[in-house]
Amino acid sequence: MNPYVIGGVAVAAFSAGFMVNGWRLNAQISEIEADNSKAVAEATAKAMDESTRMQRKKDDALKQAQQAALANARSADAARAERDGLRDQLDTAASNLPGATCAAARDYGATATAILGECGAALEDLARKADGHALDARTLIQSWPTTESSK
């Protein structure tokens, strides 16, 4: 055989093998790209589900906070009305005190002292609860999980 023919056949065989290997590698690359696209789609769906869950949780927390704020406003209004009523009673009692008998004045003093003691105890209880709430809120804020990018 002619050496040029053998060389041509060798070149053709090499070229054909190179092309077939290229097709095989392209198929592997396509498979890797398809797997990657599937993984990205799954991760995106999972992230969207997590985002939706967190949004729902936030919305629920806001709704509860708004309801609590409304209840607190109602309680504050009721306390304000009660306070105003007590003020009116105190004003009336103070205006009646100069003409009261000694026994009535002593009764008024004793009653005022008892009421003041109850108010003091209620204020102490409120302060204790407020301090506990502030401590709980600070602990929650300081222990809240963060990501590296949010620091």
PyMOL commands that set and color helices and strands:
alter all, ss='L'
color gray80, all
select helices_A, chain A and resi 3-99+102-143+148-150
alter helices_A, ss='H'
color red, helices_A
deselect
rebuild
show_as cartoon
